[in-house]
Amino acid sequence: MDDHLVKKLVGVIVGASIAIPLILLMFIGPASRGAPHDLPIGVVGPPAMVTKMGATLEARQPGAFEVRSFASAEELHEAVRDREVYGGVVPGPDPSTVIASGAGPAAAQLITQLGARIAAGGGPGAPEPRVVDVAPPAPDDPRGAGFAAMVMPVFMAGAILGIALPQLTRRAGLTAALLPVGAAAIGGASVGAAMAVGVLPGGFWSQAFAMSTGILAIGAAIAGLVTLVGVGGIGVAVVLFMLIGMPLAGIGSPPEFLPGIWASVGQWLPLGATGTALRGAAFFADGKLIGAGSAQAFAALVLWIAVGYALLGLAHRRRERVAVDD
């Protein structure tokens, strides 16, 4: 066998032996170490009582919760609907636990268990808390598995647009014009399909807007990279948006379940931002175009769209200079 070929084969095997475990760790690491980090929850009661309860929770599970005080159950309900907190407890003779399953089943289950433990602390015969779900899950997707599975189609749709349009049009300006059209068409069709199977319970327009914006963010960024640097841009996009962005998206479980700074990093990447925006549209829009708690998500998506169009602009100007020189 040719020595040059042997070196290539060894390089491929060694490279794959290093790369695949790293990719595996990127995907299973956050999931296997998933635990709450400063998960915002609310407690109804006097500030002194809430402070004491927060100290107790901190002693049992350091750094897990960020406890906020509310004067009434109504205020707590409103805060959960506004996505200021994931849920909370209302102690007293008629205790209740307030959750929002639409914000993430993992957080809802955790807060439900927490409410039961707090109520049990009242001693034998203490009443069990009522569970009030202010943002219930889709009836056909009670565990949120279908919603979490939508992250891959978002990446695929953006990648198809970002790779295909520059190759088909060969013109940065035409690519820039067609990107939002393609994103809107694919996003609307995808949301319609998800609504048909009962995964997305919100209004069509708000959900389609969130989905289409996410697809456009990925598509524009990839199109800009491909137009500017060629096929190598695809590799950059796959590493950044899929291998890094997907495990940090915080869709299957809340971003607060990711360790350290990774929660923030994931929410500023397109997949994490799309998941947050789509969750807001599906469960917290209340008839609005943009759901509660989605401002940062849309800011991140607009930023990526701007980056993509800036790269397209650079590619266009570079080609004009080359044409003039020729």
C-alpha positions, 0 to 999 in steps of 0.5 A: 500500500502506498505510504501516502495513502497509509498516512491519509488513512491513519490521519482520518482514523486518528482525527475521527477518534478525537472528533467523535468523542468530543462531539459525543461529549458536547451532546451528552454532557449537558444532558447528563449533568442537567440540574437547575442553576438559579432557576427563578421561582416564586413564593407567596408570603412576607419577605421574611418568610420567603427569605427563610424558605430561600435559605432552606432551599439553598442549604438543601441544593446550593445554587439551584433556585433563585427565590422571589417574593410575591404578595399574592397568588394572583401576582405569582400567576401573572409572573409565571405567565410573563415568564419572570419565574417558572412557577412557585408555591402558595403556602397556607391553609389552602396551599397550591403549587403554580407551574407552567408546563409549557415553559418546560416539563422538567421545571414544572415537575421539579417545582411540583415536587418542591411544592409537595415537600414544602406542604409536607413540612407542615406536619401530619395531616397537612393538606396536599397542595393544588397544582395550578398549570397556567400554561399547560402543554399541548394535549397531544404532546404532554411531555414536550418531546415533540416540541423538543424534536423541532430543533433539528428541522429548524437547522435543516431548513436554514441549512438548505436555504443557506447552501442551495440559494447561493449555488442556484442564484450565483448572485448575493443580491438575489440570494438576500432577496429570496432568503426571507421568502424561503424562510417564511414558506418553510416556517409556515408549512412546518408550523402548520404540520406541527399544529396538525399533529398537536405539537404546537397549541398556539396561534399560527401567525405568532408561531410561524413568525418565530419559526421563520425568523429562526430559519432565516437567522440560520439560512442568512448566516450560512448563505453569507459564509458560503458566498464569502468563503465557499464550501468551507463555510458549511463546516463552520456553520455545522460546528457552530450551529449544530455541534455547539448550538444544538446541545446548548439550545435549552429546548428539551429542558430549560436553559437554567439546567445547563451548567455555568455560562453555557446557558447564556451562550446557547440562548445567543445562538440561533437554535436556542433563540428559536426554541425560546421564541417558539415556546413563547409563541406557543404557550405565552403569546395570548394573542400577541405576535411575540410571546412573553419572555422572547425579547432576547431571543428575537434580538439574538435572531436579528443579530444573526440575520444582520451578520448573514446579510453583512457577509452577503454584502461583503461577498457582493462587493468583493465580486464587484471589485474582481469584475472591475479588475478583470 
